[in-house]
Amino acid sequence: MGQPYRPIEPYAHGFLDVGEDNQIYWETSGNPDGKPALWVHGGPGSGGRRGSRRMFDPDVYRIILFDQRGCGQSRPHASDATVSLEHNTTRHLIADMERLREHLGIDRWLFYGSSWGSTLILAYAERYPERVSEIIIVGVTMTRPEEIDWLYRGVGRLLPAAWEAFRDAVPKDDWDGSLVAAYNRLLGSPDEAIRITAARAWCAWEDAVIAHEALGAPGQYSSKPDDALVAFVRICTHYFANNAWLEDGQLLRDAHRLAGIPSVLIHGRLDLASPLKTAWDLAKAWPDAELKIIDNAGHTGSPATQNAIIEATERFSTNGH
């Protein structure tokens, strides 16, 4: 069974000015002359998990992590209610990644990411396919309206008590049929107590959806400190209230642009947050993608998920760069 590689620290890091007064934090570790690989974090707004670099052989890969706008160590931080999210959209994040590639002098890079990270990877790769060598995705999402509706309404049929608590945390006079939009308004409140209360209710729901994932990371959403939690939910609701500024079905429709990019899609059969059908649909539209279904895993993975990730990074390590 694959084990994570040894812990390592970055050999370089910094802040990249990406415009509109935003600076994204980035860091590189592993082999400075190795095969470039970019970890794209989820959320949106979660910030890059530093332990993800251990999925790559540091003797072979040049491992790059970055925090997307408004979260992690990037600045300004979205936990500050005065920070505008006007220039925090999928288009902006794609441009940030391309600017980071140029800043680091990289021609082509491998992408690895999960959950929202997979949506962002697909959007970038369909825009710049010539810049992508391989793709590894865990917990496939495409942030279609049907996926957003499932996660914040439909799956409530399986978790009625938790969903009613999620719904009832929104004042009745702010309820207009869209919980995501209502939470987005609450997270925009100038009242810090309202923002924190709403963010905690949102994360309690997110944790309810993954509570059965004993082999994964149950409880991971609510465990964030308040500033990270508020930034996460504020950015999430901002993106999901706007369907991530993607046309309905856009990423699936344009999957033909990924032709020739080898990929491994790793998806847990027990994933209630993003049911397997999303990964299945993408794999059917993308002949270069191999779908690996992990029977004992949900959205937050399992030891078998980790093995599949390391197997994929080891396989792609032999490809030229």
VMD Tcl script that draws the C-alpha trace (Angstrom):
set ca {
  {0.00 0.00 0.00}
  {1.29 3.46 -0.89}
  {2.52 5.60 1.99}
  {2.86 9.39 1.93}
  {6.36 10.59 1.18}
  {8.55 12.09 3.90}
  {7.60 15.47 5.34}
  {9.35 18.34 3.59}
  {9.43 22.10 3.85}
  {9.30 24.62 0.98}
  {12.55 25.74 -0.55}
  {10.87 28.91 -1.87}
  {7.70 30.86 -1.18}
  {6.25 34.28 -1.73}
  {3.31 36.48 -2.62}
  {2.32 37.14 -6.21}
  {0.51 40.35 -7.08}
  {-2.41 39.30 -9.29}
  {-4.16 42.66 -9.55}
  {-7.17 44.31 -7.93}
  {-5.09 44.61 -4.74}
  {-4.89 40.83 -4.36}
  {-1.74 38.87 -3.58}
  {-1.80 35.07 -3.66}
  {0.51 33.06 -1.46}
  {2.55 30.33 -3.19}
  {5.27 27.90 -2.20}
  {7.44 25.28 -3.91}
  {9.04 22.18 -2.44}
  {10.73 19.00 -3.61}
  {13.13 19.02 -6.54}
  {13.62 22.51 -8.06}
  {14.44 20.84 -11.39}
  {11.71 18.22 -11.11}
  {8.42 17.70 -12.90}
  {6.09 20.60 -11.99}
  {2.89 19.64 -10.16}
  {0.29 22.08 -8.82}
  {-2.02 21.23 -5.91}
  {-5.36 23.02 -6.38}
  {-7.32 23.21 -3.14}
  {-11.02 22.84 -2.61}
  {-13.71 24.90 -0.97}
  {-13.74 27.28 -2.69}
  {-12.00 29.16 0.08}
  {-10.44 26.30 2.04}
  {-6.81 27.25 1.50}
  {-4.12 24.79 0.45}
  {-3.48 21.89 2.81}
  {0.28 21.77 3.20}
  {0.31 18.02 3.82}
  {-0.83 17.42 0.25}
  {2.75 17.83 -0.92}
  {3.43 14.39 0.60}
  {1.48 12.75 -2.21}
  {4.43 13.45 -4.52}
  {7.94 12.02 -4.58}
  {10.02 15.07 -3.59}
  {13.03 13.72 -5.45}
  {11.08 13.69 -8.72}
  {8.52 16.50 -8.49}
  {8.66 20.25 -8.16}
  {5.59 20.60 -5.92}
  {3.67 23.88 -6.01}
  {0.93 24.94 -3.62}
  {-1.00 28.19 -3.58}
  {-3.88 29.73 -1.69}
  {-6.69 31.03 -3.87}
  {-7.85 34.63 -3.51}
  {-9.18 35.61 -0.11}
  {-8.17 32.53 1.87}
  {-5.25 30.75 3.50}
  {-2.26 33.09 3.56}
  {-3.36 35.07 0.51}
  {-4.31 38.66 1.11}
  {-6.51 40.48 1.72}
  {-8.43 37.83 3.67}
  {-12.15 37.34 3.05}
  {-12.87 37.07 6.78}
  {-12.68 40.87 6.76}
  {-16.17 42.08 5.85}
  {-14.73 45.17 4.16}
  {-12.85 43.04 1.61}
  {-14.79 42.98 -1.65}
  {-15.26 39.70 -3.50}
  {-16.10 41.47 -6.75}
  {-12.81 40.35 -8.28}
  {-12.93 36.84 -6.84}
  {-14.48 34.68 -9.57}
  {-13.57 31.53 -11.49}
  {-12.19 33.67 -14.31}
  {-9.93 35.51 -11.88}
  {-8.64 32.29 -10.33}
  {-7.82 30.82 -13.75}
  {-5.89 34.01 -14.58}
  {-4.07 33.79 -11.23}
  {-2.93 30.24 -11.95}
  {-1.69 31.22 -15.39}
  {0.17 34.18 -13.92}
  {1.73 31.88 -11.31}
  {2.86 29.48 -14.04}
  {4.56 32.31 -15.88}
  {6.06 33.69 -12.66}
  {7.64 30.31 -11.85}
  {8.88 29.78 -15.41}
  {6.89 26.61 -15.99}
  {5.92 25.42 -19.47}
  {3.51 22.58 -18.57}
  {2.42 21.24 -15.20}
  {0.50 18.35 -13.71}
  {-2.66 19.23 -11.76}
  {-3.85 17.50 -8.60}
  {-6.93 18.61 -6.68}
  {-10.16 17.60 -5.05}
  {-13.76 18.78 -4.70}
  {-13.99 22.44 -5.85}
  {-10.37 22.08 -6.90}
  {-11.49 19.69 -9.63}
  {-13.90 22.26 -11.05}
  {-11.12 24.86 -11.15}
  {-8.67 22.39 -12.69}
  {-11.13 21.49 -15.43}
  {-11.93 25.13 -16.14}
  {-8.22 25.99 -16.42}
  {-7.38 22.92 -18.50}
  {-10.18 23.58 -20.96}
  {-8.92 27.16 -21.31}
  {-5.20 26.25 -21.51}
  {-4.96 22.56 -22.50}
  {-1.49 23.07 -23.94}
  {-0.21 23.95 -20.46}
  {-1.41 20.77 -18.74}
  {0.63 17.55 -18.76}
  {-1.62 15.29 -16.63}
  {-4.54 15.61 -14.23}
  {-5.37 13.78 -10.99}
  {-8.76 14.58 -9.49}
  {-10.26 13.27 -6.24}
  {-13.96 13.77 -5.55}
  {-15.00 15.08 -8.95}
  {-17.20 18.16 -9.12}
  {-18.19 20.39 -12.00}
  {-20.24 22.85 -9.91}
  {-23.30 22.51 -12.10}
  {-26.56 23.98 -10.72}
  {-27.85 20.44 -10.17}
  {-24.80 19.62 -8.04}
  {-25.21 22.75 -5.92}
  {-28.93 22.03 -5.50}
  {-28.17 18.45 -4.45}
  {-25.59 19.39 -1.82}
  {-27.61 22.18 -0.19}
  {-31.13 20.81 -0.64}
  {-31.53 17.40 -2.29}
  {-29.31 15.35 0.02}
  {-31.38 16.74 2.91}
  {-33.80 13.91 2.18}
  {-31.20 11.59 3.68}
  {-30.38 13.91 6.60}
  {-33.68 15.62 7.47}
  {-32.83 16.77 11.01}
  {-29.50 18.30 10.01}
  {-31.01 19.90 6.91}
  {-33.86 21.48 8.86}
  {-31.31 22.95 11.30}
  {-29.39 24.28 8.29}
  {-32.56 25.80 6.85}
  {-33.84 27.20 10.14}
  {-30.59 29.07 10.83}
  {-31.75 31.51 8.14}
  {-34.23 34.13 9.40}
  {-37.64 33.51 7.87}
  {-37.81 36.99 6.38}
  {-34.56 36.27 4.47}
  {-35.79 32.99 3.06}
  {-36.61 33.24 -0.64}
  {-36.30 29.60 -1.69}
  {-32.51 29.58 -2.17}
  {-30.57 28.70 0.95}
  {-27.26 29.36 -0.76}
  {-28.30 32.89 -1.72}
  {-29.68 33.51 1.78}
  {-26.43 32.40 3.42}
  {-24.51 34.55 0.96}
  {-26.44 37.57 2.19}
  {-25.83 36.64 5.84}
  {-22.10 36.30 5.23}
  {-22.17 39.81 3.75}
  {-23.61 41.28 6.94}
  {-21.60 44.05 8.63}
  {-22.44 42.36 11.96}
  {-19.61 39.97 12.87}
  {-21.85 37.87 15.14}
  {-24.28 37.26 12.27}
  {-21.43 36.22 9.97}
  {-19.92 33.82 12.48}
  {-23.28 32.28 13.43}
  {-24.17 31.72 9.77}
  {-20.74 30.30 8.98}
  {-20.99 27.84 11.87}
  {-24.45 26.70 10.74}
  {-23.18 26.21 7.17}
  {-20.20 24.16 8.33}
  {-22.39 22.09 10.66}
  {-24.38 21.10 7.59}
  {-21.25 20.35 5.57}
  {-20.05 18.14 8.43}
  {-23.41 16.34 8.60}
  {-23.01 15.32 4.95}
  {-19.62 13.69 5.66}
  {-20.37 12.43 9.18}
  {-20.57 8.79 7.99}
  {-17.05 8.88 6.52}
  {-15.25 7.11 9.37}
  {-12.20 6.37 7.18}
  {-11.97 9.97 6.00}
  {-12.05 13.26 7.89}
  {-15.46 13.79 9.54}
  {-15.83 17.12 11.32}
  {-13.22 18.89 9.22}
  {-15.36 21.89 8.27}
  {-16.33 23.07 11.75}
  {-12.81 22.55 13.09}
  {-11.56 25.70 11.35}
  {-10.75 28.79 13.44}
  {-13.36 31.54 13.12}
  {-11.47 33.69 10.61}
  {-10.78 30.75 8.28}
  {-14.34 29.49 8.76}
  {-15.91 32.83 7.85}
  {-13.66 33.26 4.81}
  {-14.44 29.71 3.66}
  {-18.21 30.11 3.89}
  {-18.21 33.64 2.52}
  {-16.27 32.52 -0.57}
  {-18.29 29.30 -0.94}
  {-21.63 31.07 -0.90}
  {-20.31 33.79 -3.23}
  {-19.31 31.16 -5.80}
  {-22.29 28.85 -5.45}
  {-24.85 31.66 -5.49}
  {-23.43 32.53 -8.90}
  {-23.03 28.95 -10.18}
  {-19.26 29.65 -10.22}
  {-19.83 31.91 -13.28}
  {-19.98 28.80 -15.47}
  {-22.68 28.02 -18.00}
  {-24.81 25.05 -17.00}
  {-22.93 21.95 -18.16}
  {-20.05 24.00 -19.60}
  {-17.21 21.82 -18.30}
  {-18.84 18.62 -19.51}
  {-19.71 20.17 -22.87}
  {-16.13 21.30 -23.41}
  {-14.47 18.09 -22.16}
  {-13.34 17.42 -25.74}
  {-10.73 20.15 -25.17}
  {-9.02 17.80 -22.69}
  {-8.25 15.24 -25.39}
  {-4.71 13.94 -25.08}
  {-4.31 14.85 -21.38}
  {-3.86 11.63 -19.36}
  {-5.99 11.67 -16.22}
  {-7.01 9.63 -13.21}
  {-10.38 10.42 -11.63}
  {-10.64 9.00 -8.10}
  {-14.10 8.98 -6.56}
  {-15.62 7.43 -3.44}
  {-18.74 5.35 -3.91}
  {-20.01 6.65 -0.53}
  {-19.66 10.33 -1.50}
  {-22.95 12.02 -0.57}
  {-21.60 15.52 -1.21}
  {-20.78 14.80 -4.84}
  {-22.45 11.58 -5.99}
  {-20.53 9.27 -8.32}
  {-22.67 10.22 -11.32}
  {-20.65 13.43 -11.80}
  {-17.37 11.53 -12.14}
  {-19.09 8.93 -14.31}
  {-20.41 11.58 -16.70}
  {-16.99 13.21 -17.01}
  {-15.18 9.92 -17.61}
  {-17.61 9.05 -20.42}
  {-16.95 12.40 -22.11}
  {-13.16 12.22 -21.66}
  {-11.58 9.07 -23.17}
  {-8.15 9.90 -21.70}
  {-9.54 9.78 -18.16}
  {-9.41 6.58 -16.10}
  {-12.12 6.42 -13.41}
  {-11.14 4.67 -10.17}
  {-14.08 4.05 -7.84}
  {-13.13 3.59 -4.18}
  {-15.79 1.46 -2.52}
  {-15.05 2.35 1.11}
  {-14.58 6.10 0.62}
  {-16.72 9.21 0.67}
  {-15.91 12.82 -0.15}
  {-13.01 13.07 2.30}
  {-11.30 9.87 1.18}
  {-9.87 6.81 2.88}
  {-6.55 4.94 3.00}
  {-7.51 3.33 -0.31}
  {-8.07 6.81 -1.79}
  {-4.63 7.85 -0.64}
  {-3.13 4.75 -2.23}
  {-4.82 5.58 -5.52}
  {-3.46 9.15 -5.45}
  {0.11 8.02 -4.79}
  {-0.17 5.32 -7.45}
  {-1.23 8.01 -9.95}
  {1.59 10.42 -9.02}
  {4.10 7.58 -9.28}
  {2.76 6.57 -12.69}
  {2.91 10.10 -14.07}
  {6.36 10.74 -12.59}
  {7.91 8.79 -15.43}
  {6.33 11.04 -18.08}
  {8.69 13.60 -19.58}
  {8.60 17.26 -18.61}
}
mol new
graphics top color blue
foreach p $ca { graphics top sphere $p radius 0.5 }
foreach p [lrange $ca 0 end-1] q [lrange $ca 1 end] { graphics top cylinder $p $q radius 0.2 }
display resetview
